[in-house]
């Protein structure tokens, strides 16, 4: 039998979108790093390796509590690299990250879908766990093709908190001037989606791992247009 198309439970007036791995692929540099470290004798899985990196080191960078290079060197030391290896990997890492920032592109369907939703009257906000402030993240997204589309862009550096802290969602909702019930959260991380749901937002999982819970799951970013555009127009008319 044909499965019914996914639907939100009630109309929304806006979307709160995660930045990393929802709008663009943020794993390229990480996968490159894991390959380098495997050649140096480290044996681990991607998920375990970067769970430790994010929770114990990167979150502090994204909150503005420490610099990236300092946290990265300490991380490499903790996984067992010697001083020479740390220097080698750090230099290569800096070059790779700079190239990534220059070459990052939106995932397929993101630009056209968000432009269509903005044209339909949806308010669009992005929250990014990011080492840069919101205005820098906004400029990067605009250079990727989202100029004139986003109502608000908020970074973890702006508020000193990272998702899933409720303050992150509250800051984005305030920037949208909307209540939680008027907004759907779009992301890929299970903890982030669960936190949004607890605050009263509807949740849409995109580019997520198996087992991640959300009200609606979509496999193509373009599916957002059919999911959200009509409710937005109805709420605008109402």
C-alpha positions as CSV (number, residue, x, y, z in Angstrom):
1,X,0.0,0.0,0.0
2,X,1.0,3.6,-0.6
3,X,2.2,5.3,2.5
4,X,0.5,8.6,3.3
5,X,2.7,11.7,2.9
6,X,4.0,13.0,6.2
7,X,2.2,16.0,7.7
8,X,2.6,18.3,10.6
9,X,-0.1,18.2,13.3
10,X,-0.9,21.9,13.0
11,X,0.2,24.9,10.8
12,X,3.4,26.7,11.5
13,X,4.5,30.2,10.7
14,X,8.2,29.6,10.9
15,X,11.1,27.1,10.8
16,X,14.1,26.8,13.1
17,X,16.8,25.0,11.2
18,X,20.0,23.5,12.5
19,X,23.0,24.6,10.4
20,X,25.5,21.7,10.5
21,X,24.5,18.6,8.5
22,X,21.1,20.1,7.8
23,X,21.9,23.0,5.5
24,X,25.4,21.8,4.6
25,X,27.7,18.8,5.2
26,X,29.9,19.5,8.2
27,X,31.5,16.0,8.3
28,X,34.0,16.4,5.5
29,X,36.8,17.8,7.6
30,X,36.1,15.3,10.4
31,X,36.2,12.3,8.1
32,X,39.5,13.5,6.7
33,X,40.9,13.9,10.2
34,X,39.8,10.4,11.1
35,X,41.6,9.0,8.1
36,X,44.8,10.8,9.0
37,X,44.6,9.5,12.6
38,X,44.0,6.0,11.4
39,X,47.2,6.1,9.4
40,X,49.0,7.1,12.6
41,X,47.7,4.0,14.3
42,X,44.4,5.2,16.0
43,X,41.6,2.6,15.6
44,X,38.1,3.8,16.4
45,X,34.7,4.5,14.8
46,X,33.6,7.8,13.4
47,X,30.6,8.0,15.9
48,X,32.6,7.3,19.0
49,X,35.6,9.4,18.0
50,X,33.7,12.6,17.3
51,X,31.3,12.1,20.2
52,X,34.2,12.5,22.5
53,X,35.6,15.4,20.4
54,X,32.3,17.3,20.5
55,X,31.3,16.8,24.1
56,X,34.7,17.2,25.8
57,X,36.3,19.8,23.5
58,X,34.4,21.3,20.7
59,X,31.3,22.4,22.8
60,X,33.7,24.6,24.8
61,X,34.9,26.2,21.6
62,X,31.4,26.8,20.4
63,X,30.5,28.4,23.7
64,X,33.5,30.8,23.4
65,X,35.2,29.3,26.4
66,X,38.4,28.3,24.6
67,X,40.1,28.6,21.3
68,X,39.9,25.9,18.6
69,X,43.6,25.3,18.2
70,X,44.1,24.9,22.0
71,X,41.2,22.5,22.3
72,X,42.4,20.5,19.2
73,X,45.9,20.1,20.4
74,X,44.7,18.9,23.8
75,X,42.4,16.4,22.1
76,X,45.2,15.0,19.9
77,X,47.3,14.6,23.0
78,X,44.5,12.8,24.8
79,X,44.1,10.2,22.0
80,X,47.8,9.4,22.2
81,X,49.7,11.4,19.6
82,X,53.2,12.5,20.3
83,X,54.4,16.1,20.0
84,X,55.7,15.7,16.4
85,X,52.5,14.1,15.3
86,X,50.4,16.8,16.9
87,X,52.3,19.5,15.1
88,X,52.0,17.7,11.8
89,X,48.3,17.1,12.1
90,X,47.6,20.6,13.4
91,X,49.3,22.3,10.5
92,X,47.5,20.0,8.0
93,X,44.2,20.6,9.9
94,X,44.4,24.4,9.6
95,X,44.9,24.2,5.8
96,X,42.1,21.7,5.4
97,X,39.6,23.7,7.6
98,X,40.3,27.0,5.7
99,X,39.7,25.2,2.4
100,X,36.5,23.7,3.7
101,X,35.2,27.1,4.8
102,X,35.8,28.4,1.3
103,X,34.4,25.4,-0.6
104,X,31.4,24.4,1.5
105,X,28.1,24.2,-0.4
106,X,24.5,23.9,0.6
107,X,23.1,20.4,0.5
108,X,20.9,19.5,-2.6
109,X,17.5,21.3,-2.5
110,X,18.3,23.7,0.4
111,X,18.6,26.9,-1.6
112,X,15.5,26.5,-3.8
113,X,13.4,25.1,-1.0
114,X,14.1,27.8,1.5
115,X,13.5,30.5,-1.1
116,X,10.2,28.9,-1.9
117,X,9.2,28.8,1.8
118,X,10.3,32.4,2.4
119,X,8.2,33.4,-0.6
120,X,5.2,31.6,0.9
121,X,5.5,33.7,4.1
122,X,7.5,31.4,6.4
123,X,9.9,33.0,8.8
124,X,13.2,31.2,8.7
125,X,15.8,31.1,11.5
126,X,19.1,29.2,11.6
127,X,20.8,28.2,14.9
128,X,24.4,27.0,14.6
129,X,26.7,25.5,17.2
130,X,29.6,27.4,15.7
131,X,33.0,29.0,16.7
132,X,31.9,32.2,14.9
133,X,29.2,34.7,15.9
134,X,25.9,34.8,14.2
135,X,26.7,37.6,11.8
136,X,29.7,35.6,10.5
137,X,27.6,32.5,10.1
138,X,24.9,34.6,8.3
139,X,27.5,35.9,5.8
140,X,28.7,32.4,5.1
141,X,25.2,31.2,4.5
142,X,24.4,34.2,2.2
143,X,27.6,33.5,0.2
144,X,26.3,29.9,-0.3
145,X,23.0,31.3,-1.8
146,X,20.7,32.2,1.1
147,X,21.0,35.9,0.8
148,X,17.6,37.7,1.5
149,X,16.1,34.4,2.7
150,X,16.8,34.2,6.5
151,X,14.9,36.1,9.1
152,X,17.4,35.4,11.8
153,X,20.8,33.6,12.3
154,X,21.9,32.8,15.9
155,X,25.2,31.2,16.9
156,X,26.2,29.4,20.1
157,X,28.9,32.0,20.4
158,X,26.2,34.7,20.7
159,X,24.7,33.2,23.9
160,X,27.5,31.1,25.3
161,X,25.4,27.9,25.1
162,X,25.2,24.9,22.7
163,X,22.3,22.7,21.8
164,X,20.4,21.0,23.3
165,X,20.4,23.8,26.0
166,X,16.9,25.4,26.0
167,X,18.5,28.8,25.9
168,X,19.5,28.1,22.3
169,X,16.0,27.6,21.1
170,X,14.7,30.5,23.2
171,X,17.2,32.8,21.6
172,X,16.2,31.7,18.1
173,X,12.4,32.0,18.9
174,X,12.9,35.5,20.3
175,X,14.8,36.5,17.1
176,X,11.8,35.1,15.1
177,X,9.3,36.8,17.4
178,X,7.3,33.6,17.4
179,X,6.2,31.1,20.1
180,X,7.4,27.5,20.2
181,X,4.0,26.2,19.0
182,X,4.3,28.4,15.9
183,X,7.6,26.9,14.8
184,X,8.9,23.5,13.6
185,X,12.5,22.6,14.3
186,X,14.4,20.9,11.5
187,X,17.6,19.0,12.4
188,X,19.4,15.7,12.4
189,X,20.6,15.1,16.0
190,X,18.3,13.1,18.3
191,X,19.1,15.1,21.4
192,X,18.5,18.4,19.7
193,X,15.2,17.3,18.2
194,X,14.0,15.9,21.6
195,X,14.9,19.2,23.3
196,X,12.9,21.2,20.7
197,X,9.9,18.8,21.2
198,X,10.0,19.4,25.0
199,X,9.7,23.1,24.4
200,X,6.6,22.6,22.3
201,X,8.0,22.8,18.8
202,X,7.0,20.3,16.1
203,X,10.1,18.4,14.9
204,X,11.3,17.4,11.5
205,X,14.3,15.1,11.1
206,X,16.4,15.4,8.0
207,X,19.7,13.7,7.2
208,X,19.5,11.8,10.5
209,X,20.8,8.5,11.7
210,X,18.6,5.4,12.1
211,X,16.7,5.5,15.4
212,X,16.5,9.3,15.7
213,X,13.0,10.2,16.9
214,X,11.0,13.1,15.4
215,X,7.4,13.9,14.5
216,X,8.2,13.7,10.8
217,X,11.1,12.3,8.9
218,X,12.1,13.5,5.4
219,X,14.6,12.0,3.1
220,X,14.9,15.0,0.7
221,X,15.3,18.6,1.9
222,X,12.8,19.6,-0.9
223,X,10.1,17.6,0.9
224,X,10.0,20.6,3.4
225,X,8.2,22.7,0.8
226,X,5.2,20.3,0.6
227,X,5.3,19.7,4.3
228,X,5.2,23.4,5.4
229,X,4.2,25.7,2.5
230,X,0.5,25.1,2.6
231,X,0.1,25.4,6.4
232,X,2.1,28.7,6.3
233,X,-0.3,30.1,3.7
234,X,-3.3,29.0,5.6
235,X,-2.1,30.6,8.8
236,X,-1.3,33.8,6.9
237,X,-4.9,33.9,5.6
238,X,-6.3,33.0,9.0
